[in-house]
Amino acid sequence: MKEEDQGTHGGCNAVNSAIVSRRAVMGSSGLGVLAILSAMLLGRESRREGEPGRPPQGFLERMEQSRAFSERMRDAASMEERTKIMEERNAWERKRAVEDLKEQLGISDAEWTVIRPRVEAVYNLVHPLPSFGPGNAQARTPVEQRSRELREILGDKDAKAEEIKAKLTALRAAKEQARQELVKARESLRQIMSLRQEAVLVLNGLLD
């Protein structure tokens, strides 16, 4: 009986310890939890990089750059300044995204000079530049411009059916042109990709 009691008490102690540990974790501050999650993430990424205990290449640089943009946005004195910062950040993020593709594709610097323009052509068609500023006043693509024109005329209750039809037709034509451009750009890129590289680009949404 004593041995059974000891075994029972030992099991209870283990359960109680687990409960206490769980409560301790659940009672930790948000920063503590985030720190643990960040450490786990860095550990996983480091193992992928083959350097246990170290953050992946470029990770700290990106974190620092992102922090700098956030601080600039916080200190911006006007909407115009915020718009400029958002445009800069968007351009930086797009550049990093394209550079990431170079690493995923396993392309050398010499090859990249030829391949990059084709990758960027597809990327820009798949991910058109967003419009910033009050009311998004500047349309960056024909599709965006035609969409805006159709939206504006629909806001006019007195607009005639012929006017609406003309704007709708123009929007459909712009979308078809954009689709054809994307098909052409994708085919141009696919021609110089190996099967493995093509699969990588499909997973990234650049090829279909």
N, C-alpha and C positions, 0 to 999 in steps of 0.2 A: 504494500500500500504506500509506503514512504517513497519508493522509487516512482510509483505512478503519480503520487502527489508532486514529487519533484519535477517529473516530466510535464505534468499539467501546469505547475507554476512556471516552469521554464518556458512553456508555450505561451502562457498568458503574458509573461514578461516580454517575450519577443513581439507579441501582438501589441502590447501597450507601448513598447518602444517604437514600433512602426507607426502607431497612431500619433504618438508625441512628435515623431519626426515629421509626419505629414502635417500636423498642426503648426509645427515650427515653420515649415516651408510656406504653408498657406498664410501664415501670419507675417511673413516677410514683407518688407516695403516693396513698392512697385519697382524702384530702382534696383533692388536686390534681385528680383525675379528677372528683370531685363538683363542684368549683368550675367546671370546664369545662362539665360537663353543665348546671349551674345557669345559667351564663351563656348557653348556647345556648337553654335553656328561656325565660329572661327575654327574650332577643332575639326569639324567636318570638312570645311573648305581647305584647311591646311593639309588634311590627309589626302584630299584630291590632288593638291599641288605637290604631294610627296615631301612636305616639310613639316613634320609634326610639331605642334606648339607655335607655329608662326602663321600670321594671317596671310591669305592669298595675295598674290602680286597685284598691286594697284588698289587693294581694298582700303588701306589707310588714306591713300591719296584721294580716293573718291569720297570717303567720309569727311575729310577735311574740306574738300571743295564744296560739298553739299552744305556743310556747316557755314562756310563763308557766304554762300548764296542766301541762306536763311537769315544770317545776321544783316546782310545788306538789305533784304526785304524788310526786316524789322525796323531798320533805321532810315528807310526811304522817306523822303519828305513830300513826295508828290506822286500822283498816279502815273505821270509820264516816266518818272524814275523807276517805279515798280514795273511798268510795262517793259522798259529797257532791260531790267534785271531778269525778268521772266523770259525774254527773248534770248538773252545770253545763256541762261541756264538750259533752255530748250536746245540751243545749238550745241552746247557742251555735252548734254545727254545723248543727242543724236550721234555726235562724233564718237563718244565712248561706245555706243551700241554697235556702230560699224566696226570699230577697232576690236571689239569682242568677237565679232564674226571672223576676223582674220585669225585669231587664236583658235577658235573652234574648227576652222577649216584647215588649220595646219599649213598655212601658206607662208612662203618665205617673203622677205622684204622685196626682192626683185620681182617675184610673181605678183605681189600685191599692187605694184605700180600699174599693172595691166588690168588686174581683176577689180580693183577698188572702184573705178568709175562705173563699172557695170553693176556692182553691188549697190552702190549709192543710188544709181538710177532706179533700181527696183525698190530700194528702201524708201525713197522719196515718194514713189507712186503708191506704195502700200501704206505709208505713214505720212500723209501730207502735212506740211507745216501748219500748226494751229495759228489762229488769229488772236492777237491780244489787244488790249485797249478797250476804251469805252464803246460798248455796242459792237465790238469786233468790226470796226469800220473798214478795215482793209481786207478784202477777199484775196486769198493767195492762189487759188486755182479757179479754172473756168467753171468747174462744178459748184464750187462754193459761191461764186459770183451769180451763176444762174439760179441757184437755190435761194439766194438772198432776194433776187429780183422777183421770183415767184412768190416768196413769202410776203414781200411788200405789196404786191398787187392783190394778194388774197386778203390783205388787211384793209383794202378799199372795198367797202360794201357796194359801191357803184360801178365796180370794174365790170366790163363787158365780157361775155363768154369768149369772144374772139381774142381778147387781150390775154385772158388766162390761158387759153389754148396755145397761144404763141409762146408764152413764157414756159409752159410745160413742155412743149416740143423742144425748145432751146435747151432745157435742162436735160431731157433725155438724150439729145444729141451730144451734149458735153459729157455725160456719163458714158456713152458708147465710145466716144473718142478716148476717154481716159482708160476704158477697159482695153481697147485695142493697143494703146501705148504700153499698158502693163503686160499684155500678152507678148508683145514684141520685145520688151526689155527682159522679160523672164526667159524667153527663148535664147536671146543673146547671151545671157548669163549661164544658162544651162549648157550651152555648147562647150564651154571651157571648164566645166566641173566634172570631177570624177563621180562615180556612183555614190561613194561615201559622202563626198562634199554636197552632192545634190540632196541627199537624205538630211544632212544637217540643216540646209536651207529650207527644206520642207518643214522641219520641226520648228524653225524660227519664223515660219509664215511668209517667207519671201518667195518660195516656189510652191506650186500646187501639185 
